[in-house]
């Protein structure tokens, strides 16, 4: 991702690469001028000149590699012959691309190649290869992904609302919880893919980013709080482990509700139709201006949502951080959420 940011539209390096492509030239560019890079350099010219797109395109007329500073602010060397370890594996065939892949693997620095014949820009780093695509094509993919994200977000809102109603009625099953976690994780994965497009689009991705942020508002909190409400805590198993385990499920396992439910460590003999009781973190989070630390104190005091909903004002005011005004806000807020959730479910 860092390497993609370096060559995103709007950056000087991308402008220089576009100039090279327009002139139908090739280039081999190493982003990094540390001792490890200089150790594989042979010959060339020491420049140490300020970087400009025009200088980059002019220097590309020479056959050798161009060495840039790590932040692309200066051109360190030009017309350099790179001599990486020949034992480093490579799947490329062209001389320039073989050298680029070996240097990227050996030194862990971004190496950019511009193919003269194919007019293609490729980035090599850590054995990974990314070919830059035309901006209109990336925008089309981002638009399509946003449409898919919108549909999945709508489905997530639906199952999340159903879970709220079931929590109020104390009718939650493992299946209901796993379904919300499944949908939230699907939405998160689609958003990650769109974030990659935003990085690749650079200055051209502002509108895509705005749409993504609007669609993803509250999703990460909902995902975390659902897990926090239901996972079985132990000395060696905390909330962070739940979220990591959920993110590490492969696509096939993510479609299996039993596999999704397993990340909560609910214990042996708990099936998808087993009943569960929420702790109440998620619904308390929906009450305006109620800090999460206060929600934690409320749940610690009452242990589950049903007891919180039955608690009186006097009981709530005994909780650390809850005064008379906040106790009324909690009672009224939960009552409104209960009415709204049940109404939305049955209407």
C-alpha positions as CSV (number, residue, x, y, z in Angstrom):
1,X,0.0,0.0,0.0
2,X,2.9,2.4,0.8
3,X,4.4,1.7,-2.6
4,X,1.0,2.4,-4.3
5,X,0.8,5.8,-2.5
6,X,4.1,6.8,-4.0
7,X,2.8,6.4,-7.6
8,X,-0.8,7.5,-7.1
9,X,-2.2,10.2,-9.3
10,X,-1.4,13.6,-8.0
11,X,2.2,12.7,-6.9
12,X,5.2,14.0,-8.6
13,X,6.5,10.5,-9.2
14,X,3.3,9.5,-11.0
15,X,3.6,12.6,-13.2
16,X,7.2,11.6,-14.1
17,X,6.1,8.1,-14.9
18,X,3.3,9.4,-17.2
19,X,5.9,11.6,-19.0
20,X,8.1,8.5,-19.5
21,X,5.1,6.6,-20.9
22,X,4.1,9.5,-23.2
23,X,7.6,9.6,-24.6
24,X,7.4,5.8,-25.2
25,X,10.5,5.1,-23.1
26,X,11.4,2.5,-20.5
27,X,12.8,3.0,-16.9
28,X,14.0,1.2,-13.8
29,X,13.5,3.2,-10.7
30,X,14.5,2.3,-7.1
31,X,12.8,4.3,-4.3
32,X,15.4,4.3,-1.5
33,X,19.0,5.4,-1.3
34,X,20.1,3.7,1.9
35,X,23.4,1.7,2.3
36,X,21.6,-1.6,1.4
37,X,20.6,-0.1,-2.0
38,X,24.0,1.4,-2.7
39,X,25.6,-2.0,-2.0
40,X,23.9,-3.4,-5.2
41,X,24.7,-0.3,-7.3
42,X,27.6,-0.2,-9.8
43,X,28.7,2.8,-11.9
44,X,26.4,5.6,-12.8
45,X,26.4,9.2,-11.8
46,X,26.0,10.8,-8.4
47,X,23.5,13.6,-8.8
48,X,21.8,14.4,-5.4
49,X,19.5,16.8,-7.2
50,X,15.9,17.9,-6.4
51,X,13.3,15.6,-7.9
52,X,11.1,16.9,-10.6
53,X,9.0,15.0,-13.1
54,X,10.9,16.6,-16.0
55,X,14.2,15.4,-14.6
56,X,13.0,11.9,-14.1
57,X,11.8,11.7,-17.8
58,X,15.1,13.1,-19.0
59,X,17.2,10.7,-16.9
60,X,15.0,7.8,-18.2
61,X,16.6,8.3,-21.7
62,X,19.7,6.6,-20.3
63,X,19.8,2.8,-20.0
64,X,20.7,2.5,-16.3
65,X,18.5,2.5,-13.2
66,X,17.5,5.7,-11.3
67,X,17.9,5.8,-7.6
68,X,15.5,8.1,-5.7
69,X,15.5,9.2,-2.0
70,X,13.0,7.2,0.2
71,X,10.5,10.2,0.2
72,X,11.0,10.8,-3.6
73,X,12.3,14.3,-2.8
74,X,15.7,13.9,-4.5
75,X,17.3,12.0,-7.3
76,X,20.3,10.4,-5.7
77,X,21.9,8.6,-8.7
78,X,21.3,7.9,-12.4
79,X,22.4,5.5,-15.1
80,X,23.2,2.9,-12.4
81,X,23.8,-0.7,-13.0
82,X,22.0,-2.9,-10.4
83,X,23.7,-6.1,-9.3
84,X,21.3,-8.0,-7.1
85,X,22.0,-11.5,-5.7
86,X,21.5,-13.9,-8.7
87,X,20.3,-16.6,-6.3
88,X,17.2,-14.5,-5.5
89,X,14.3,-16.3,-7.3
90,X,12.4,-14.4,-10.0
91,X,9.5,-15.3,-12.3
92,X,10.1,-12.5,-14.7
93,X,11.7,-12.9,-18.2
94,X,12.8,-9.5,-19.3
95,X,16.2,-8.2,-18.1
96,X,14.8,-5.0,-16.5
97,X,11.9,-6.8,-14.8
98,X,14.1,-9.7,-13.5
99,X,16.4,-7.1,-11.9
100,X,13.5,-5.2,-10.5
101,X,11.9,-8.3,-8.9
102,X,15.3,-9.5,-7.4
103,X,16.1,-6.0,-6.0
104,X,12.5,-5.7,-4.5
105,X,12.8,-9.2,-2.9
106,X,16.4,-8.8,-1.6
107,X,16.2,-5.2,-0.2
108,X,12.5,-4.7,0.6
109,X,12.3,-1.4,-1.3
110,X,9.8,-0.4,-4.0
111,X,11.2,-0.9,-7.4
112,X,9.3,0.6,-10.3
113,X,9.6,-0.5,-13.9
114,X,8.2,1.1,-17.0
115,X,8.0,-1.2,-20.0
116,X,9.0,0.5,-23.2
117,X,7.2,-2.0,-25.5
118,X,4.0,-2.5,-23.5
119,X,3.7,1.0,-21.9
120,X,3.0,-0.6,-18.5
121,X,4.1,0.5,-15.1
122,X,4.9,-2.3,-12.5
123,X,5.9,-2.1,-8.9
124,X,7.9,-4.8,-7.2
125,X,8.3,-5.2,-3.4
126,X,8.7,-8.1,-1.0
127,X,8.0,-10.5,-3.8
128,X,4.7,-8.9,-4.6
129,X,4.0,-7.4,-8.0
130,X,1.4,-4.8,-8.9
131,X,0.7,-3.4,-12.3
132,X,-0.8,0.0,-12.5
133,X,-4.1,0.1,-14.5
134,X,-5.6,3.1,-16.4
135,X,-7.5,5.4,-14.0
136,X,-10.9,5.0,-15.8
137,X,-10.7,1.2,-15.4
138,X,-9.8,1.5,-11.6
139,X,-12.7,4.0,-11.2
140,X,-15.1,1.6,-12.9
141,X,-14.0,-1.2,-10.5
142,X,-14.4,1.1,-7.5
143,X,-17.9,2.2,-8.6
144,X,-18.9,-1.4,-9.0
145,X,-17.5,-2.3,-5.6
146,X,-19.3,0.6,-4.0
147,X,-22.6,-0.6,-5.4
148,X,-22.0,-4.1,-4.0
149,X,-21.0,-2.6,-0.6
150,X,-24.2,-0.6,-0.6
151,X,-26.3,-3.8,-1.0
152,X,-24.3,-5.7,1.6
153,X,-24.6,-2.7,4.0
154,X,-28.3,-2.6,3.6
155,X,-28.5,-6.3,4.4
156,X,-26.3,-5.7,7.5
157,X,-28.6,-2.9,8.7
158,X,-31.5,-5.3,8.3
159,X,-30.0,-8.2,10.4
160,X,-28.6,-5.7,12.9
161,X,-32.0,-4.2,13.5
162,X,-33.5,-7.7,13.8
163,X,-30.9,-8.5,16.4
164,X,-31.7,-5.4,18.4
165,X,-35.4,-6.4,18.5
166,X,-34.5,-10.0,19.6
167,X,-32.2,-8.6,22.3
168,X,-35.0,-6.5,23.7
169,X,-37.3,-9.5,23.7
170,X,-34.6,-11.8,25.1
171,X,-35.0,-14.2,22.1
172,X,-31.4,-14.2,20.7
173,X,-29.8,-17.3,19.4
174,X,-26.3,-18.1,18.2
175,X,-27.6,-18.0,14.6
176,X,-28.7,-14.4,15.0
177,X,-25.4,-13.2,16.4
178,X,-23.3,-15.2,13.9
179,X,-25.4,-13.7,11.0
180,X,-24.6,-10.1,12.1
181,X,-20.9,-10.9,12.5
182,X,-20.9,-12.6,9.1
183,X,-22.4,-9.7,7.4
184,X,-20.3,-7.1,9.2
185,X,-17.1,-9.0,8.2
186,X,-18.2,-9.2,4.6
187,X,-18.8,-5.5,4.5
188,X,-15.4,-4.9,6.1
189,X,-13.7,-7.0,3.5
190,X,-15.4,-5.2,0.6
191,X,-14.4,-1.8,2.2
192,X,-10.8,-3.0,2.4
193,X,-10.8,-3.7,-1.3
194,X,-12.2,-0.3,-2.1
195,X,-9.6,1.3,0.2
196,X,-7.0,-0.3,-2.2
197,X,-8.7,1.4,-5.1
198,X,-8.7,4.7,-3.3
199,X,-5.0,4.5,-2.7
200,X,-4.3,3.6,-6.3
201,X,-6.5,6.5,-7.5
202,X,-4.7,9.0,-5.3
203,X,-6.1,12.5,-6.0
204,X,-8.7,11.0,-8.3
205,X,-10.2,8.9,-5.5
206,X,-11.6,11.7,-3.3
207,X,-15.3,11.1,-4.2
208,X,-14.9,7.3,-3.8
209,X,-13.4,7.9,-0.4
210,X,-16.3,10.1,0.7
211,X,-18.8,7.5,-0.4
212,X,-16.9,4.7,1.4
213,X,-16.7,6.7,4.6
214,X,-20.5,7.4,4.5
215,X,-21.3,3.7,3.9
216,X,-18.9,2.4,6.6
217,X,-20.1,4.8,9.3
218,X,-20.6,2.8,12.5
219,X,-19.9,-0.6,10.9
220,X,-16.6,-1.3,12.7
221,X,-18.1,-0.3,16.0
222,X,-21.1,-2.5,15.4
223,X,-18.9,-5.5,14.6
224,X,-16.7,-5.0,17.7
225,X,-19.7,-4.4,20.0
226,X,-21.6,-7.5,18.8
227,X,-18.5,-9.6,19.6
228,X,-18.1,-7.8,22.9
229,X,-21.7,-8.6,23.9
230,X,-21.4,-12.3,23.3
231,X,-17.9,-13.8,23.3
232,X,-16.8,-16.0,26.1
233,X,-14.0,-14.1,27.9
234,X,-11.1,-16.0,29.6
235,X,-7.6,-15.1,30.9
236,X,-6.1,-16.1,27.5
237,X,-8.9,-15.0,25.2
238,X,-9.9,-11.3,24.8
239,X,-12.0,-9.3,22.4
240,X,-9.0,-8.6,20.1
241,X,-8.5,-12.3,19.6
242,X,-12.2,-12.6,18.5
243,X,-11.8,-9.9,15.9
244,X,-8.5,-11.3,14.6
245,X,-10.0,-14.8,14.3
246,X,-13.0,-13.4,12.5
247,X,-10.8,-11.5,10.0
248,X,-8.7,-14.6,9.4
249,X,-11.6,-16.8,8.3
250,X,-11.3,-17.7,4.7
251,X,-14.2,-16.9,2.3
252,X,-15.7,-20.4,2.5
253,X,-15.6,-20.5,6.3
254,X,-17.2,-17.1,6.5
255,X,-20.3,-18.5,4.7
256,X,-20.6,-21.2,7.5
257,X,-22.4,-19.8,10.5
258,X,-20.9,-22.6,12.7
259,X,-17.4,-21.4,11.8
260,X,-18.3,-17.8,12.4
261,X,-19.9,-18.7,15.8
262,X,-16.7,-20.6,16.8
263,X,-14.7,-17.4,17.0
264,X,-16.8,-16.4,20.0
265,X,-15.5,-19.4,22.0
266,X,-19.0,-20.1,23.4
267,X,-18.0,-23.6,24.7
268,X,-18.9,-27.2,23.8
269,X,-22.4,-28.2,23.1
270,X,-23.5,-24.7,22.0
271,X,-25.2,-25.0,18.6
272,X,-26.5,-22.3,16.2
273,X,-30.0,-22.6,17.7
274,X,-28.8,-22.2,21.3
275,X,-30.1,-19.2,23.2
276,X,-27.8,-16.4,24.2
277,X,-28.1,-13.3,26.5
278,X,-26.5,-10.0,25.4
279,X,-24.4,-8.1,27.9
280,X,-25.8,-4.8,26.6
281,X,-22.8,-3.0,25.2
282,X,-24.2,-2.6,21.8
283,X,-27.6,-1.1,22.7
284,X,-26.0,1.2,25.3
285,X,-23.6,2.4,22.6
286,X,-26.7,3.7,20.7
287,X,-27.7,6.1,23.5
288,X,-26.5,9.6,22.6
289,X,-23.6,11.1,24.6
290,X,-23.0,8.0,26.7
291,X,-19.3,7.3,26.9
292,X,-18.2,3.7,26.4
293,X,-16.4,3.7,29.7
294,X,-19.7,4.4,31.5
295,X,-21.4,1.6,29.4
296,X,-18.7,-0.7,30.7
297,X,-19.4,0.2,34.3
298,X,-23.2,-0.3,33.7
299,X,-22.6,-3.8,32.2
300,X,-20.1,-4.7,35.0
301,X,-22.8,-3.8,37.6
302,X,-25.8,-5.5,36.0
303,X,-24.1,-8.3,33.9
304,X,-26.7,-8.5,31.1
305,X,-29.1,-6.3,29.0
306,X,-32.3,-7.6,30.6
307,X,-31.2,-6.6,34.1
308,X,-30.1,-3.2,32.8
309,X,-33.5,-2.6,31.3
310,X,-35.3,-3.7,34.5
311,X,-33.0,-1.5,36.7
312,X,-34.6,1.5,38.4
313,X,-33.2,5.1,38.4
314,X,-31.9,4.5,41.9
315,X,-30.0,1.4,40.9
316,X,-28.5,3.1,37.9
317,X,-27.3,6.2,39.8
318,X,-25.2,3.8,42.0
319,X,-23.0,3.0,39.0
320,X,-19.7,4.8,38.8
321,X,-20.0,7.7,36.3
322,X,-23.9,7.7,36.2
323,X,-25.7,10.6,37.8
324,X,-29.4,11.4,37.9
325,X,-29.4,12.9,34.4
326,X,-27.4,10.1,32.8
327,X,-29.6,7.5,34.6
328,X,-32.7,9.0,33.1
329,X,-31.0,9.1,29.7
330,X,-30.2,5.4,29.9
331,X,-33.7,4.5,30.9
332,X,-35.4,6.6,28.3
333,X,-32.9,5.7,25.6
334,X,-33.3,2.0,26.1
335,X,-37.1,2.4,26.2
336,X,-37.0,4.2,22.8
337,X,-34.7,1.7,21.3
338,X,-37.0,-1.2,22.5
339,X,-40.0,0.5,20.9
340,X,-38.3,1.4,17.7
341,X,-36.6,-2.1,17.3
342,X,-39.8,-4.0,17.9
343,X,-41.9,-1.7,15.6
344,X,-39.3,-2.0,12.8
345,X,-39.3,-5.8,13.1
346,X,-43.1,-6.3,12.9
347,X,-44.2,-3.5,10.6
